Amino acid sequence: MPKFKEYVPLSKFSHYKIGGPARFFFEAHREKEVAWAVGEAKRLKLPVFILAGGTNLLFCDSGFDGLVLRPALTAIKAKRGGIVEVGAGVPMSELLKFAVSRSLSGLEWAGGLPGTVGGAVRGNAGCFGGETKDVIASVRSFDTKTMKVIERTAKACAFGYRESIFKKKRGTEIVLSVTMQLAKGEKKAIAASINEKIAYRKAHHPLEYPNIGSIFKNIPLHAIHKKGSPAYKAAVMTGTLSLRGSRFSVKSDPFPVVFAAKFISESGLRGVSAGGAMISPKHTNFIVNVLRAGSRDVKDLIALAKDEVSRKFGVALEEEVQLV
Ligand SMILES: Cc1cc2nc3c(=O)[nH]c(=O)nc-3n(C[C@H](O)[C@H](O)[C@H](O)COP(=O)(O)OP(=O)(O)OC[C@H]3O[C@@H](n4cnc5c(N)ncnc54)[C@H](O)[C@@H]3O)c2cc1C
């Protein structure tokens, strides 16, 4: 087996280009290398962090004092009846190209979704009305406690809004591969639908700067007004929420939510910066790295947004991204 690398800068693997060194780093290209690396980390009593595309993570400038393990499992296999078996390390963009090449439909919503299949499963990534769980038949994972492989049906993965059993297990289970159920479709229509989402993202997201997507989860409407109350019903029916002098759109995602970005802009934070980081004027739920930002700069803006939104609207913002 190959050895762990040492003192590897995590900024190289972070979509944000932020992060100090990993004391140890290992990229596993086969499932048995995942098991070997976890065994070695146990022997050396190292904490393990699983890194995939690095598109949803803020690494600390001081780095990670343990093993950063990257499951680079990149096989894709199409079977009969629209079944696709895909390794956790496959980038979503590659999976979408594969789906188009085989005229397989079901993943169009993920056009432009950065990151890997493993990351998408763990967070049940979703957008444009779709979620990762919609296409999942089963998931194989490696349990680092028992050192055994587990296979679960989609139901047993307990998917919820940006949730799954793998997220709840806090990194003690590593997704290895996923079986997806796709449907035969029209190649041109599938490609057009994917490209439409990519174009929307380019137009609305500040992709010109390093970023990690939406910093905060959108706010469930039921966190503001009790589900079924007259105010809740009125907001759903009109698609509009009035709160402390501001008006917010309500959308289904997949239940009624209010955009975190709107709370941030209504709190006067559009374009506010700290060090090299800035709350994007183009989309205020993005904090962009405009000038060699450090993790402290981003954390300061996260704290500022939470404080201001809570003070102005009495609403608690919750991070969608993970701070490591
Ligand atoms: C521009 C931009 C737009 C985005 N838009 C969206 C969007 O519309 N909807 C959305 O939901 N997200 C969005 N995201 C967030 C992000 O792309 C997704 O959450 C993505 O699924 C994360 O995948 P990743 O491979 O980059 O995971 P990473 O960022 O590397 O890791 C994220 C978490 O998943 C864990 N993880 C990764 N792989 C595995 C594995 N194999 N087994 C167990 N745990 C694992 C990591 O330990 C970590 O806790 C966006 C991000 C960016 C930068």
The ligand as an SDF file (V2000), in Angstrom:
LIG
                    3D

 53 58  0  0  0  0  0  0  0  0999 V2000
  -21.0590   27.3910   -6.7010 C   0  0  0  0  0  0  0  0  0  0  0  0
  -21.7020   26.3550   -5.8180 C   0  0  0  0  0  0  0  0  0  0  0  0
  -23.0390   26.0680   -5.9440 C   0  0  0  0  0  0  0  0  0  0  0  0
  -23.6400   25.0950   -5.1280 C   0  0  0  0  0  0  0  0  0  0  0  0
  -24.9600   24.8340   -5.3130 N   0  0  0  0  0  0  0  0  0  0  0  0
  -25.5550   23.9080   -4.5450 C   0  0  0  0  0  0  0  0  0  0  0  0
  -26.9360   23.5980   -4.7220 C   0  0  0  0  0  0  0  0  0  0  0  0
  -27.6120   24.1500   -5.5740 O   0  0  0  0  0  0  0  0  0  0  0  0
  -27.4970   22.6570   -3.9060 N   0  0  0  0  0  0  0  0  0  0  0  0
  -26.7630   22.0160   -2.9480 C   0  0  0  0  0  0  0  0  0  0  0  0
  -27.3170   21.1700   -2.2430 O   0  0  0  0  0  0  0  0  0  0  0  0
  -25.4480   22.2840   -2.7630 N   0  0  0  0  0  0  0  0  0  0  0  0
  -24.8310   23.1990   -3.5250 C   0  0  0  0  0  0  0  0  0  0  0  0
  -23.5090   23.4840   -3.3480 N   0  0  0  0  0  0  0  0  0  0  0  0
  -22.7620   22.8220   -2.2690 C   0  0  0  0  0  0  0  0  0  0  0  0
  -21.9630   21.5890   -2.7190 C   0  0  0  0  0  0  0  0  0  0  0  0
  -21.6640   21.6370   -4.0760 O   0  0  0  0  0  0  0  0  0  0  0  0
  -22.6910   20.2990   -2.4540 C   0  0  0  0  0  0  0  0  0  0  0  0
  -23.0150   20.2100   -1.1100 O   0  0  0  0  0  0  0  0  0  0  0  0
  -21.8550   19.0850   -2.8720 C   0  0  0  0  0  0  0  0  0  0  0  0
  -22.7210   17.9820   -2.8980 O   0  0  0  0  0  0  0  0  0  0  0  0
  -20.6730   18.7750   -1.9540 C   0  0  0  0  0  0  0  0  0  0  0  0
  -19.8920   17.7560   -2.5550 O   0  0  0  0  0  0  0  0  0  0  0  0
  -18.3230   17.6740   -2.4140 P   0  0  0  0  0  0  0  0  0  0  0  0
  -17.8980   16.4560   -3.1330 O   0  0  0  0  0  0  0  0  0  0  0  0
  -17.6670   18.9270   -2.8290 O   0  0  0  0  0  0  0  0  0  0  0  0
  -18.1660   17.4780   -0.8410 O   0  0  0  0  0  0  0  0  0  0  0  0
  -17.0910   18.1470    0.1310 P   0  0  0  0  0  0  0  0  0  0  0  0
  -17.2880   19.6210    0.1450 O   0  0  0  0  0  0  0  0  0  0  0  0
  -15.7240   17.6470   -0.1470 O   0  0  0  0  0  0  0  0  0  0  0  0
  -17.5880   17.5360    1.5130 O   0  0  0  0  0  0  0  0  0  0  0  0
  -18.8310   17.9220    2.0610 C   0  0  0  0  0  0  0  0  0  0  0  0
  -19.1740   16.9670    3.2140 C   0  0  0  0  0  0  0  0  0  0  0  0
  -19.4440   15.6800    2.6830 O   0  0  0  0  0  0  0  0  0  0  0  0
  -18.6050   14.7060    3.2990 C   0  0  0  0  0  0  0  0  0  0  0  0
  -18.2900   13.6940    2.2870 N   0  0  0  0  0  0  0  0  0  0  0  0
  -17.8200   13.8950    1.0430 C   0  0  0  0  0  0  0  0  0  0  0  0
  -17.6750   12.7150    0.4050 N   0  0  0  0  0  0  0  0  0  0  0  0
  -18.0560   11.7690    1.2730 C   0  0  0  0  0  0  0  0  0  0  0  0
  -18.1270   10.3410    1.2200 C   0  0  0  0  0  0  0  0  0  0  0  0
  -17.7400    9.6540    0.1330 N   0  0  0  0  0  0  0  0  0  0  0  0
  -18.5830    9.6740    2.3090 N   0  0  0  0  0  0  0  0  0  0  0  0
  -18.9620   10.3470    3.4270 C   0  0  0  0  0  0  0  0  0  0  0  0
  -18.9100   11.6850    3.5520 N   0  0  0  0  0  0  0  0  0  0  0  0
  -18.4640   12.3800    2.4790 C   0  0  0  0  0  0  0  0  0  0  0  0
  -17.3740   15.4850    3.7690 C   0  0  0  0  0  0  0  0  0  0  0  0
  -16.7240   14.8410    4.8520 O   0  0  0  0  0  0  0  0  0  0  0  0
  -18.0180   16.7780    4.2130 C   0  0  0  0  0  0  0  0  0  0  0  0
  -18.5530   16.6040    5.4940 O   0  0  0  0  0  0  0  0  0  0  0  0
  -22.8770   24.4280   -4.1510 C   0  0  0  0  0  0  0  0  0  0  0  0
  -21.5100   24.7170   -4.0230 C   0  0  0  0  0  0  0  0  0  0  0  0
  -20.9180   25.6670   -4.8510 C   0  0  0  0  0  0  0  0  0  0  0  0
  -19.4550   25.9530   -4.7040 C   0  0  0  0  0  0  0  0  0  0  0  0
  1  2  1  0
  2  3  1  0
  2 52  2  0
  3  4  2  0
  4  5  1  0
  4 50  1  0
  5  6  2  0
  6  7  1  0
  6 13  1  0
  7  8  2  0
  7  9  1  0
  9 10  1  0
 10 11  2  0
 10 12  1  0
 12 13  2  0
 13 14  1  0
 14 15  1  0
 14 50  1  0
 15 16  1  0
 16 17  1  0
 16 18  1  0
 18 19  1  0
 18 20  1  0
 20 21  1  0
 20 22  1  0
 22 23  1  0
 23 24  1  0
 24 25  2  0
 24 26  1  0
 24 27  1  0
 27 28  1  0
 28 29  2  0
 28 30  1  0
 28 31  1  0
 31 32  1  0
 32 33  1  0
 33 34  1  0
 33 48  1  0
 34 35  1  0
 35 36  1  0
 35 46  1  0
 36 37  1  0
 36 45  1  0
 37 38  2  0
 38 39  1  0
 39 40  1  0
 39 45  2  0
 40 41  1  0
 40 42  2  0
 42 43  1  0
 43 44  2  0
 44 45  1  0
 46 47  1  0
 46 48  1  0
 48 49  1  0
 50 51  2  0
 51 52  1  0
 52 53  1  0
M  END
$$$$
